Every structure is written in structure tokens, then in C-alpha cells.
Amino acid sequence: MLRYLIGIGLPFLGVIGALPWVAAQQDRYVFGVPFIYAWIFAWFLLTSGCLFICWRCFDRHRYANEN
């Protein structure tokens, strides 16, 4: 259950759950890019990181025995 929370739940909350808060930050820019676009792009990378953590902590041992 924890792997689903990390791999799916955390990115979902980061993108969809925080979107109203992020959309309210209309006057902020990150490196010349509006904050909402920087937020979404950052979650592309963070989602990959969450999936890597899930694989490293939960699924890596499953595939190690197949070799």
C-alpha cells in the first residue's frame, strides 16, 4: 500500500491537489517561466523520482532473483 501512496498518490496530490494553490500564484515567475508551468514541469521530474523510490524500495528485490 505504501508503494502506491508514494508512486501514485504523491504525484497526484502534487499536481492535481495543489493546482488551486499554484494557479493562485499568478504573479510569480521561476527563471522567466510562469510558476504554474514550472510547477507542472517540476512534477514530471518528481514523479520519475517517486517511481524510482518505489522500484528501489519495493520492487527491486522481486527482479533480482530472476537473473
HELIX and SHEET records of a PDB file:
HELIX    1   1 LEU A    2  TYR A    4  1                                   3    
HELIX    2   2 LEU A    5  GLY A    9  3                                   5    
HELIX    3   3 LEU A   10  PHE A   12  1                                   3    
HELIX    4   4 LEU A   13  GLY A   17  3                                   5    
HELIX    5   5 LEU A   19  ALA A   23  1                                   5    
HELIX    6   6 PHE A   35  CYS A   54  1                                  20    
HELIX    7   7 TRP A   55  ASP A   59  3                                   5    
HELIX    8   8 ARG A   60  ALA A   64  1                                   5    
SHEET    1   A 2 TYR A  29  VAL A  30  0                                        
SHEET    2   A 2 VAL A  33  PRO A  34 -1                                        
END                                                                             
